[in-house]
Amino acid sequence: MPNSSTARPTIPSTVWPARGRHTGGGADEALRRGLRRLKDGGYIDDFLELPAAETAPDLVFESRTRVAGEVTVRARLSLAPATDRGREWTLVAEAEQPWEQAWPSPTGMFWEREADSDWLQDAATGLRIGEVNPLPEDDKAVRRLLRDCARDAWHIHVVVHEAMTTDERGRVPLASWLPPGLRHRVVEHRATPQQSRVANWALREFGVEVPRGGAVVLPGAPAPEGRTADAFAVRAVFLDGTEPAGLVDAVTRFDALPRALPDGAQEALTALREDWHLLTPEEELERERALVAMYAEALEAMTKSRDLYREAAERAHEALAAYQEAAGTPAAAQPPAPRTASTPLQHLTRTLERLRSGSTRTRRDTARETGEPAPERQPTTSDR
């Protein structure tokens, strides 16, 4: 089984992460068109495309909207450079309060599903998000695919086993029954009646199995805390066009578990929180006030530091003058006062005492060797 999720920070309750791939051409233009239409239609409050020179090689878009009346949601989408498989996108949204599954999917803050569905592809597997995806016919391909899906932390992967070949009523995607906030985070896999054994063979190492005619939610990597092997397995799923209530319940319960942030999500969340540009006038004013307060505190600290250094330098100069006077050094030979005191006064005083003692002993030793009378000991500050 995968390691515990405690190795990485969990997804905050206010955060909604997602990742996918746009397989058509002109993904950036599709985003720009969609954002303009969403703003003109009142579906989002505002959007912003960051300067490409500052975000290269990615393109970065920000969008802001309100859900449930007055709960502000901020979202940031980064679009990677194009490859032969399309362009990967990463989206992280954060609300002002814990996320609710009944809220609309934040993907609708950027993409228009009716006008462009090329973005609905899972970046890791290439499968369609929110749609029915049949398992491959080759057994080894099934194993490779389900292994990758069982380790995927960006999406919730569900394997449904068909007890018998379904008709059109049984081809209704699970996403049709899920809360809006989950529809673009679930990848559904369908196993034919003959694929029960190979599917369970592929999933054995992860401690889960698909009941015949049932379904199971794959664990992800690392598996969420509090998850047991059969807690998210459904014994029977009736593919007759009616709501699969048991499976919907399993998926929503799984989504409510504390799960680790996927690879790359921490960086995206940090960018959303610390490099946000799409501010309202009130937020802009608040940020400017915070900057003014920060600069004022820094100036005050510098002023206090300057005064302390000046006072320490003056005391050090006084101590040095006292030493020179006690040692009989001519005033003209005194060095200029230091501009600043780089060491504490107490440390400097002890150092000068050692120097003074060493100098006096040296002159007495010299007088003893030459036969000259030793210099008289000058009274010190401590004698007075």
TORDOGU-378347 format. One record per residue (C-alpha): residue number from 1; residue in three letters; x, y, z. Coordinates in nm, 3 decimals. Layout:
# residues N
[NUM,'ALA',[X,Y,Z]],
...
***
This chain:
# residues 384
[1,'MET',[0.000,0.000,0.000]],
[2,'PRO',[0.121,0.358,-0.053]],
[3,'ASN',[0.275,0.549,0.232]],
[4,'SER',[0.068,0.753,0.476]],
[5,'SER',[-0.045,1.099,0.373]],
[6,'THR',[0.126,1.248,0.679]],
[7,'ALA',[0.445,1.271,0.472]],
[8,'ARG',[0.299,1.570,0.287]],
[9,'PRO',[0.066,1.856,0.387]],
[10,'THR',[-0.301,1.789,0.333]],
[11,'ILE',[-0.532,1.985,0.107]],
[12,'PRO',[-0.673,2.279,0.307]],
[13,'SER',[-1.050,2.269,0.350]],
[14,'THR',[-1.081,2.596,0.157]],
[15,'VAL',[-0.885,2.476,-0.148]],
[16,'TRP',[-0.999,2.306,-0.471]],
[17,'PRO',[-0.714,2.169,-0.692]],
[18,'ALA',[-0.736,2.018,-1.041]],
[19,'ARG',[-0.512,1.932,-1.333]],
[20,'GLY',[-0.589,1.840,-1.693]],
[21,'ARG',[-0.484,1.869,-2.055]],
[22,'HIS',[-0.626,2.068,-2.345]],
[23,'THR',[-0.593,1.855,-2.655]],
[24,'GLY',[-0.717,2.097,-2.919]],
[25,'GLY',[-0.540,2.392,-3.076]],
[26,'GLY',[-0.541,2.746,-2.942]],
[27,'ALA',[-0.581,2.665,-2.572]],
[28,'ASP',[-0.470,3.014,-2.472]],
[29,'GLU',[-0.718,3.178,-2.709]],
[30,'ALA',[-0.994,2.949,-2.582]],
[31,'LEU',[-0.917,3.067,-2.231]],
[32,'ARG',[-0.922,3.433,-2.327]],
[33,'ARG',[-1.251,3.398,-2.513]],
[34,'GLY',[-1.406,3.202,-2.232]],
[35,'LEU',[-1.297,3.448,-1.965]],
[36,'ARG',[-1.437,3.745,-2.158]],
[37,'ARG',[-1.771,3.572,-2.211]],
[38,'LEU',[-1.790,3.461,-1.848]],
[39,'LYS',[-1.726,3.815,-1.729]],
[40,'ASP',[-1.971,3.968,-1.977]],
[41,'GLY',[-2.232,3.717,-1.869]],
[42,'GLY',[-2.182,3.794,-1.501]],
[43,'TYR',[-2.057,3.443,-1.415]],
[44,'ILE',[-1.728,3.581,-1.279]],
[45,'ASP',[-1.648,3.919,-1.127]],
[46,'ASP',[-1.320,3.977,-1.311]],
[47,'PHE',[-1.018,3.809,-1.467]],
[48,'LEU',[-0.657,3.891,-1.548]],
[49,'GLU',[-0.385,3.747,-1.767]],
[50,'LEU',[-0.041,3.801,-1.615]],
[51,'PRO',[0.240,3.936,-1.838]],
[52,'ALA',[0.394,3.643,-2.024]],
[53,'ALA',[0.747,3.770,-1.957]],
[54,'GLU',[0.690,3.729,-1.582]],
[55,'THR',[0.540,3.379,-1.595]],
[56,'ALA',[0.732,3.216,-1.883]],
[57,'PRO',[0.732,2.943,-1.998]],
[58,'ASP',[0.373,2.909,-1.866]],
[59,'LEU',[0.080,3.142,-1.923]],
[60,'VAL',[-0.105,3.236,-1.605]],
[61,'PHE',[-0.464,3.352,-1.569]],
[62,'GLU',[-0.648,3.469,-1.258]],
[63,'SER',[-1.022,3.474,-1.203]],
[64,'ARG',[-1.242,3.588,-0.917]],
[65,'THR',[-1.608,3.514,-0.848]],
[66,'ARG',[-1.860,3.478,-0.565]],
[67,'VAL',[-2.052,3.168,-0.465]],
[68,'ALA',[-2.336,3.115,-0.219]],
[69,'GLY',[-2.410,3.485,-0.222]],
[70,'GLU',[-2.100,3.659,-0.091]],
[71,'VAL',[-1.824,3.397,-0.055]],
[72,'THR',[-1.532,3.511,-0.268]],
[73,'VAL',[-1.340,3.248,-0.464]],
[74,'ARG',[-1.002,3.325,-0.615]],
[75,'ALA',[-0.859,3.090,-0.876]],
[76,'ARG',[-0.532,3.070,-1.067]],
[77,'LEU',[-0.478,2.862,-1.380]],
[78,'SER',[-0.136,2.803,-1.535]],
[79,'LEU',[-0.112,2.676,-1.893]],
[80,'ALA',[0.205,2.488,-1.981]],
[81,'PRO',[0.379,2.506,-2.323]],
[82,'ALA',[0.233,2.295,-2.601]],
[83,'THR',[0.352,1.940,-2.667]],
[84,'ASP',[0.243,1.677,-2.917]],
[85,'ARG',[-0.019,1.564,-2.663]],
[86,'GLY',[-0.162,1.911,-2.601]],
[87,'ARG',[-0.116,2.165,-2.321]],
[88,'GLU',[-0.135,2.076,-1.954]],
[89,'TRP',[-0.319,2.310,-1.721]],
[90,'THR',[-0.311,2.334,-1.341]],
[91,'LEU',[-0.587,2.506,-1.149]],
[92,'VAL',[-0.599,2.592,-0.778]],
[93,'ALA',[-0.894,2.778,-0.628]],
[94,'GLU',[-0.942,2.898,-0.272]],
[95,'ALA',[-1.259,3.025,-0.104]],
[96,'GLU',[-1.300,3.248,0.199]],
[97,'GLN',[-1.450,2.957,0.392]],
[98,'PRO',[-1.437,2.576,0.373]],
[99,'TRP',[-1.527,2.443,0.032]],
[100,'GLU',[-1.872,2.293,-0.020]],
[101,'GLN',[-1.937,2.025,-0.281]],
[102,'ALA',[-2.260,2.198,-0.388]],
[103,'TRP',[-2.065,2.497,-0.517]],
[104,'PRO',[-1.989,2.514,-0.891]],
[105,'SER',[-1.666,2.365,-1.015]],
[106,'PRO',[-1.391,2.635,-1.042]],
[107,'THR',[-1.309,2.505,-1.389]],
[108,'GLY',[-1.615,2.705,-1.493]],
[109,'MET',[-1.425,3.019,-1.395]],
[110,'PHE',[-1.200,2.967,-1.700]],
[111,'TRP',[-1.335,2.710,-1.947]],
[112,'GLU',[-1.666,2.709,-2.131]],
[113,'ARG',[-1.778,2.348,-2.152]],
[114,'GLU',[-2.052,2.415,-2.404]],
[115,'ALA',[-1.815,2.595,-2.642]],
[116,'ASP',[-1.498,2.388,-2.586]],
[117,'SER',[-1.460,2.046,-2.424]],
[118,'ASP',[-1.102,1.986,-2.534]],
[119,'TRP',[-0.980,2.070,-2.183]],
[120,'LEU',[-1.163,1.773,-2.023]],
[121,'GLN',[-0.875,1.527,-2.039]],
[122,'ASP',[-0.684,1.378,-1.747]],
[123,'ALA',[-0.321,1.480,-1.783]],
[124,'ALA',[-0.184,1.155,-1.634]],
[125,'THR',[-0.389,0.899,-1.827]],
[126,'GLY',[-0.531,1.087,-2.125]],
[127,'LEU',[-0.883,0.974,-2.028]],
[128,'ARG',[-1.191,1.196,-2.031]],
[129,'ILE',[-1.286,1.363,-1.704]],
[130,'GLY',[-1.647,1.317,-1.598]],
[131,'GLU',[-1.724,1.066,-1.873]],
[132,'VAL',[-1.734,0.686,-1.906]],
[133,'ASN',[-1.394,0.538,-2.001]],
[134,'PRO',[-1.388,0.166,-2.096]],
[135,'LEU',[-1.085,-0.028,-1.974]],
[136,'PRO',[-0.839,-0.138,-2.245]],
[137,'GLU',[-0.888,-0.483,-2.394]],
[138,'ASP',[-0.529,-0.592,-2.332]],
[139,'ASP',[-0.468,-0.727,-1.980]],
[140,'LYS',[-0.125,-0.571,-1.944]],
[141,'ALA',[-0.259,-0.234,-2.057]],
[142,'VAL',[-0.534,-0.263,-1.793]],
[143,'ARG',[-0.275,-0.328,-1.525]],
[144,'ARG',[-0.058,-0.034,-1.630]],
[145,'LEU',[-0.355,0.199,-1.647]],
[146,'LEU',[-0.507,0.107,-1.311]],
[147,'ARG',[-0.168,0.122,-1.142]],
[148,'ASP',[-0.126,0.479,-1.264]],
[149,'CYS',[-0.481,0.569,-1.161]],
[150,'ALA',[-0.444,0.416,-0.814]],
[151,'ARG',[-0.146,0.644,-0.753]],
[152,'ASP',[-0.304,0.958,-0.895]],
[153,'ALA',[-0.377,1.221,-0.627]],
[154,'TRP',[-0.517,1.492,-0.859]],
[155,'HIS',[-0.839,1.306,-0.943]],
[156,'ILE',[-1.076,1.059,-0.782]],
[157,'HIS',[-1.069,0.740,-0.989]],
[158,'VAL',[-1.364,0.502,-0.977]],
[159,'VAL',[-1.377,0.155,-1.132]],
[160,'VAL',[-1.726,0.023,-1.210]],
[161,'HIS',[-1.777,-0.341,-1.309]],
[162,'GLU',[-2.067,-0.413,-1.540]],
[163,'ALA',[-2.246,-0.731,-1.432]],
[164,'MET',[-2.384,-0.758,-1.784]],
[165,'THR',[-2.347,-0.564,-2.105]],
[166,'THR',[-2.530,-0.234,-2.063]],
[167,'ASP',[-2.760,-0.045,-2.296]],
[168,'GLU',[-2.781,0.331,-2.343]],
[169,'ARG',[-2.942,0.380,-2.003]],
[170,'GLY',[-2.640,0.222,-1.837]],
[171,'ARG',[-2.397,0.452,-2.017]],
[172,'VAL',[-2.491,0.757,-1.812]],
[173,'PRO',[-2.169,0.888,-1.651]],
[174,'LEU',[-2.136,0.889,-1.274]],
[175,'ALA',[-2.055,1.262,-1.292]],
[176,'SER',[-2.416,1.331,-1.390]],
[177,'TRP',[-2.522,1.237,-1.036]],
[178,'LEU',[-2.238,1.397,-0.842]],
[179,'PRO',[-2.246,1.738,-0.668]],
[180,'PRO',[-2.124,2.020,-0.899]],
[181,'GLY',[-1.797,2.059,-0.715]],
[182,'LEU',[-1.698,1.698,-0.787]],
[183,'ARG',[-1.796,1.655,-1.151]],
[184,'HIS',[-1.463,1.773,-1.290]],
[185,'ARG',[-1.251,1.579,-1.043]],
[186,'VAL',[-1.375,1.225,-1.107]],
[187,'VAL',[-1.248,0.984,-1.374]],
[188,'GLU',[-1.479,0.685,-1.427]],
[189,'HIS',[-1.350,0.352,-1.558]],
[190,'ARG',[-1.583,0.077,-1.683]],
[191,'ALA',[-1.486,-0.290,-1.674]],
[192,'THR',[-1.678,-0.531,-1.895]],
[193,'PRO',[-1.828,-0.846,-1.742]],
[194,'GLN',[-1.517,-1.040,-1.851]],
[195,'GLN',[-1.267,-0.795,-1.695]],
[196,'SER',[-1.344,-0.846,-1.328]],
[197,'ARG',[-1.046,-1.075,-1.272]],
[198,'VAL',[-0.788,-0.861,-1.453]],
[199,'ALA',[-0.907,-0.545,-1.279]],
[200,'ASN',[-0.870,-0.702,-0.935]],
[201,'TRP',[-0.535,-0.851,-1.034]],
[202,'ALA',[-0.413,-0.500,-1.118]],
[203,'LEU',[-0.547,-0.348,-0.794]],
[204,'ARG',[-0.438,-0.622,-0.555]],
[205,'GLU',[-0.119,-0.442,-0.455]],
[206,'PHE',[-0.327,-0.143,-0.339]],
[207,'GLY',[-0.549,-0.348,-0.112]],
[208,'VAL',[-0.874,-0.286,-0.298]],
[209,'GLU',[-1.095,-0.491,-0.529]],
[210,'VAL',[-1.401,-0.436,-0.744]],
[211,'PRO',[-1.704,-0.642,-0.637]],
[212,'ARG',[-1.878,-0.820,-0.926]],
[213,'GLY',[-2.143,-0.584,-1.049]],
[214,'GLY',[-2.020,-0.318,-0.809]],
[215,'ALA',[-1.762,-0.041,-0.792]],
[216,'VAL',[-1.464,0.084,-0.590]],
[217,'VAL',[-1.296,0.419,-0.533]],
[218,'LEU',[-0.920,0.389,-0.585]],
[219,'PRO',[-0.699,0.502,-0.295]],
[220,'GLY',[-0.467,0.759,-0.453]],
[221,'ALA',[-0.109,0.805,-0.335]],
[222,'PRO',[-0.059,0.844,-0.053]],
[223,'ALA',[-0.387,0.693,0.063]],
[224,'PRO',[-0.597,0.922,0.286]],
[225,'GLU',[-0.587,0.871,0.661]],
[226,'GLY',[-0.893,0.695,0.795]],
[227,'ARG',[-0.950,0.497,0.477]],
[228,'THR',[-1.008,0.123,0.511]],
[229,'ALA',[-0.988,-0.136,0.235]],
[230,'ASP',[-1.360,-0.187,0.186]],
[231,'ALA',[-1.500,0.145,0.313]],
[232,'PHE',[-1.530,0.280,-0.042]],
[233,'ALA',[-1.638,-0.033,-0.223]],
[234,'VAL',[-1.999,-0.063,-0.339]],
[235,'ARG',[-2.144,-0.413,-0.366]],
[236,'ALA',[-2.401,-0.341,-0.635]],
[237,'VAL',[-2.436,-0.064,-0.893]],
[238,'PHE',[-2.750,-0.084,-1.106]],
[239,'LEU',[-2.666,0.059,-1.446]],
[240,'ASP',[-3.024,0.118,-1.551]],
[241,'GLY',[-3.031,0.497,-1.569]],
[242,'THR',[-3.127,0.544,-1.204]],
[243,'GLU',[-2.908,0.727,-0.957]],
[244,'PRO',[-2.633,0.502,-0.813]],
[245,'ALA',[-2.686,0.637,-0.461]],
[246,'GLY',[-2.436,0.406,-0.294]],
[247,'LEU',[-2.157,0.499,-0.534]],
[248,'VAL',[-2.235,0.871,-0.510]],
[249,'ASP',[-2.217,0.840,-0.131]],
[250,'ALA',[-1.881,0.658,-0.148]],
[251,'VAL',[-1.728,0.923,-0.374]],
[252,'THR',[-1.851,1.216,-0.166]],
[253,'ARG',[-1.727,1.051,0.155]],
[254,'PHE',[-1.389,0.985,-0.002]],
[255,'ASP',[-1.363,1.348,-0.113]],
[256,'ALA',[-1.432,1.463,0.245]],
[257,'LEU',[-1.129,1.275,0.383]],
[258,'PRO',[-0.809,1.471,0.456]],
[259,'ARG',[-0.591,1.399,0.154]],
[260,'ALA',[-0.233,1.497,0.075]],
[261,'LEU',[-0.165,1.777,-0.169]],
[262,'PRO',[-0.076,1.628,-0.510]],
[263,'ASP',[0.271,1.677,-0.653]],
[264,'GLY',[0.299,2.035,-0.778]],
[265,'ALA',[-0.010,2.158,-0.593]],
[266,'GLN',[0.187,2.316,-0.307]],
[267,'GLU',[0.375,2.543,-0.546]],
[268,'ALA',[0.052,2.639,-0.724]],
[269,'LEU',[-0.120,2.715,-0.393]],
[270,'THR',[0.173,2.927,-0.275]],
[271,'ALA',[0.161,3.126,-0.600]],
[272,'LEU',[-0.214,3.178,-0.558]],
[273,'ARG',[-0.172,3.310,-0.205]],
[274,'GLU',[0.150,3.510,-0.235]],
[275,'ASP',[0.153,3.630,-0.597]],
[276,'TRP',[-0.209,3.733,-0.647]],
[277,'HIS',[-0.260,4.033,-0.879]],
[278,'LEU',[-0.635,4.057,-0.937]],
[279,'LEU',[-0.725,4.290,-0.649]],
[280,'THR',[-1.040,4.489,-0.592]],
[281,'PRO',[-0.997,4.864,-0.516]],
[282,'GLU',[-1.059,4.786,-0.148]],
[283,'GLU',[-0.796,4.511,-0.149]],
[284,'GLU',[-0.551,4.738,-0.329]],
[285,'LEU',[-0.601,5.009,-0.065]],
[286,'GLU',[-0.560,4.756,0.216]],
[287,'ARG',[-0.238,4.625,0.063]],
[288,'GLU',[-0.097,4.978,0.026]],
[289,'ARG',[-0.180,5.051,0.389]],
[290,'ALA',[-0.007,4.731,0.495]],
[291,'LEU',[0.302,4.832,0.294]],
[292,'VAL',[0.305,5.177,0.455]],
[293,'ALA',[0.280,5.019,0.801]],
[294,'MET',[0.560,4.776,0.718]],
[295,'TYR',[0.787,5.055,0.594]],
[296,'ALA',[0.712,5.263,0.904]],
[297,'GLU',[0.805,4.972,1.130]],
[298,'ALA',[1.126,4.913,0.935]],
[299,'LEU',[1.220,5.282,0.958]],
[300,'GLU',[1.154,5.288,1.331]],
[301,'ALA',[1.366,4.977,1.379]],
[302,'MET',[1.650,5.132,1.177]],
[303,'THR',[1.631,5.451,1.382]],
[304,'LYS',[1.648,5.261,1.710]],
[305,'SER',[1.934,5.051,1.579]],
[306,'ARG',[2.123,5.365,1.472]],
[307,'ASP',[2.080,5.524,1.817]],
[308,'LEU',[2.197,5.208,1.992]],
[309,'TYR',[2.507,5.187,1.773]],
[310,'ARG',[2.583,5.554,1.835]],
[311,'GLU',[2.551,5.512,2.213]],
[312,'ALA',[2.768,5.200,2.208]],
[313,'ALA',[3.031,5.378,1.999]],
[314,'GLU',[3.044,5.670,2.242]],
[315,'ARG',[3.087,5.439,2.540]],
[316,'ALA',[3.355,5.242,2.360]],
[317,'HIS',[3.541,5.566,2.282]],
[318,'GLU',[3.521,5.670,2.649]],
[319,'ALA',[3.659,5.332,2.759]],
[320,'LEU',[3.941,5.359,2.507]],
[321,'ALA',[4.026,5.710,2.623]],
[322,'ALA',[4.032,5.593,2.986]],
[323,'TYR',[4.266,5.311,2.896]],
[324,'GLN',[4.500,5.542,2.704]],
[325,'GLU',[4.505,5.786,2.991]],
[326,'ALA',[4.585,5.509,3.239]],
[327,'ALA',[4.856,5.369,3.012]],
[328,'GLY',[5.015,5.710,2.959]],
[329,'THR',[4.955,5.727,2.588]],
[330,'PRO',[4.988,6.087,2.458]],
[331,'ALA',[4.659,6.243,2.366]],
[332,'ALA',[4.794,6.333,2.022]],
[333,'ALA',[4.851,5.967,1.948]],
[334,'GLN',[4.495,5.872,2.031]],
[335,'PRO',[4.317,5.715,1.736]],
[336,'PRO',[4.004,5.882,1.609]],
[337,'ALA',[3.674,5.777,1.765]],
[338,'PRO',[3.516,5.484,1.588]],
[339,'ARG',[3.208,5.556,1.386]],
[340,'THR',[3.021,5.254,1.518]],
[341,'ALA',[3.067,4.990,1.784]],
[342,'SER',[3.075,4.651,1.625]],
[343,'THR',[3.104,4.461,1.958]],
[344,'PRO',[2.924,4.499,2.288]],
[345,'LEU',[3.077,4.739,2.543]],
[346,'GLN',[3.141,4.469,2.799]],
[347,'HIS',[3.338,4.258,2.555]],
[348,'LEU',[3.542,4.560,2.445]],
[349,'THR',[3.618,4.657,2.809]],
[350,'ARG',[3.745,4.308,2.891]],
[351,'THR',[3.962,4.314,2.582]],
[352,'LEU',[4.111,4.651,2.678]],
[353,'GLU',[4.177,4.528,3.033]],
[354,'ARG',[4.373,4.233,2.892]],
[355,'LEU',[4.569,4.465,2.664]],
[356,'ARG',[4.641,4.706,2.949]],
[357,'SER',[4.761,4.430,3.180]],
[358,'GLY',[4.978,4.280,2.908]],
[359,'SER',[5.131,4.623,2.826]],
[360,'THR',[5.217,4.700,3.190]],
[361,'ARG',[5.378,4.360,3.242]],
[362,'THR',[5.582,4.405,2.926]],
[363,'ARG',[5.721,4.742,3.036]],
[364,'ARG',[5.810,4.610,3.382]],
[365,'ASP',[5.985,4.307,3.229]],
[366,'THR',[6.182,4.537,2.998]],
[367,'ALA',[6.290,4.759,3.288]],
[368,'ARG',[6.399,4.456,3.489]],
[369,'GLU',[6.619,4.335,3.202]],
[370,'THR',[6.781,4.675,3.138]],
[371,'GLY',[6.826,4.772,3.502]],
[372,'GLU',[6.604,5.078,3.467]],
[373,'PRO',[6.355,5.162,3.737]],
[374,'ALA',[6.014,5.015,3.665]],
[375,'PRO',[5.741,5.263,3.580]],
[376,'GLU',[5.505,5.349,3.857]],
[377,'ARG',[5.162,5.191,3.840]],
[378,'GLN',[4.908,5.450,3.739]],
[379,'PRO',[4.582,5.459,3.928]],
[380,'THR',[4.294,5.306,3.732]],
[381,'THR',[3.930,5.377,3.726]],
[382,'SER',[3.868,5.080,3.957]],
[383,'ASP',[4.119,5.220,4.213]],
[384,'ARG',[3.928,5.543,4.227]],
***
